[in-house]
């Protein structure tokens, strides 16, 4: 992963963005020697958000199974009947 100083980002944003779009490699922005932010390509960010949503849904489902808060197919169909008409 590439790292850039925040001052370099201010001065050379066009170059840094062009490299980002070309390589698709995230850029770590540092401020006073400390990590401050990540700069990522828009497509990569949106992909990560979709993946995170799926993982959260899987975690909710896993939790429901562990807590025995699931329904049989017949029970689910009965509850959903008003939307299935």
Residue pairs with C-beta under 8 A, 6 or more apart in sequence:
1 25
1 26
1 27
1 28
2 19
2 23
2 25
2 26
2 27
2 28
3 27
3 28
3 29
3 30
4 16
4 27
4 28
4 29
4 30
4 39
5 29
5 30
5 31
6 29
6 30
6 31
6 36
8 16
9 16
9 29
9 39
16 27
16 39
17 39
19 25
19 27
20 26
20 27
20 39
20 40
20 41
21 41
24 41
24 44
26 38
26 39
26 40
26 41
26 44
27 38
27 39
27 40
28 35
28 37
28 38
28 39
29 35
29 36
29 37
29 38
29 39
30 36
40 48
64 70
71 79
77 84
